[in-house]
Amino acid sequence: MREHMLAAGVTSSTWAPPLWRLLWRSGVQVPPPLFIGFWPTTLGMGSFFGFFWGLLMWLLLWRSQQMPVLVCVSAAFIAGSLFGLFMAAYYRHLARKHRLPAWSEYTGAAN
């Protein structure tokens, strides 16, 4: 798969971003983001980003400003949702652009 991705012009940081590398090293078997559907990508990336961005913003800024919790959670939810949608659209675009086959063609798994 690595050779096919590089031959297709997809950089390793795109098909194996840091979060995926961490998951793989931890033993979690998850396909690269280019092979995950739109909505699972949106949910996964959006949740991860929204949680950690919201936590960082609260620690660095919102806590000292005494921002209401509901506003903080809402802002993190909106930021995570937008990030997830944009990343899912980006990965779907790249998968179509490079005409990548289904993940099952790499793993040999049945549909």
N, C-alpha and C positions, 0 to 999 in steps of 0.2 A: 504494500500500500504506500509506504513512504516513497518508493521510487516513482510510482504512478503520480503521486501528488506533486513531486518535484518536476516530473516531466510535463505535467499539466500547467506548471507555472504557479502553483499554490505554495506559498512560503510555509515553513514549519511553524512559525508563530501563528499562522492562520488556522492550519488544520490541527495543531496541537498547542492551544494557548496554555498559559501557566496553570490555570485551574484544572484543566484536563490532565496535565502532566502530574499534578499533585494527586488527583484522583487515581490515576493509573499506578503511581508509585505506592499508593495506599492499598492497592489490590482491587479497587472498584473498576469493574469492566463496563465502560460506557463508550459508545461510539464517538468519534470526533464530531464536533459541532456541525460540520458540513453535512453530516448524515443523519442528523436528528431533525424531526419535524418542526414546523414553524411554531406551533403552540407550546410544545415541551421546551423548546429553546427559549421562547419568550418567558415562560414561567421560571425556568431554572436560572437563566442569567439575570432576569429582572429581580427575582427574590434575593439572589446573592448580592447583586449590586445595591439594591434598595436597603437591605439590612445593614451592610457594612458602611455604605455612604451615610445612611441615617445615623448610625452609631458614631461615626467619625465627626459628623456635623454637630451632634449633640455634645460630644466630649470637647470639641474645639470652639464651638460658637454658641449654639443654642442654649446650653446650660447657663452660661454666664449672662445671656440675654433674658433668661427666665421665660423662654418660649413655652407656651402651653403644649402639653404632651400630644394632644389631638392634632395640633398644627404640625408638630414634628413628625408624627406617624403619617399624616396625610402627605406631607412633602416627600418623605422617604418613599411612600407608596407610588406617588406620581413619578418621581425620578426613576424608581425601579421599573415601573411599567413602561415608561418611554425608552429607557435603556434596553430593556428586554425586547420591545417591538423593533427598535432600530437594529439591534444585533441579529435578531431572527431574520429580518428582511435582508440584511447584509449577507448572512450565510446562505440563505436561499438564492440570492442573486449570484453569489460565487459558485454555488453548486450547479446552477443552470448554465452559467457562463462557461464553466470548464467541463460541462457535460459529464458530471460524475455519476457513476452507476450507483445502484442501491448498495447499502452497507452489506447486505447478505451476499453480494457477489465477491466481497473481500473475505468474508468469514466462512462462506460455504454453507451458511444456515439456510434452511427452507423458509419461505415466506410465511 
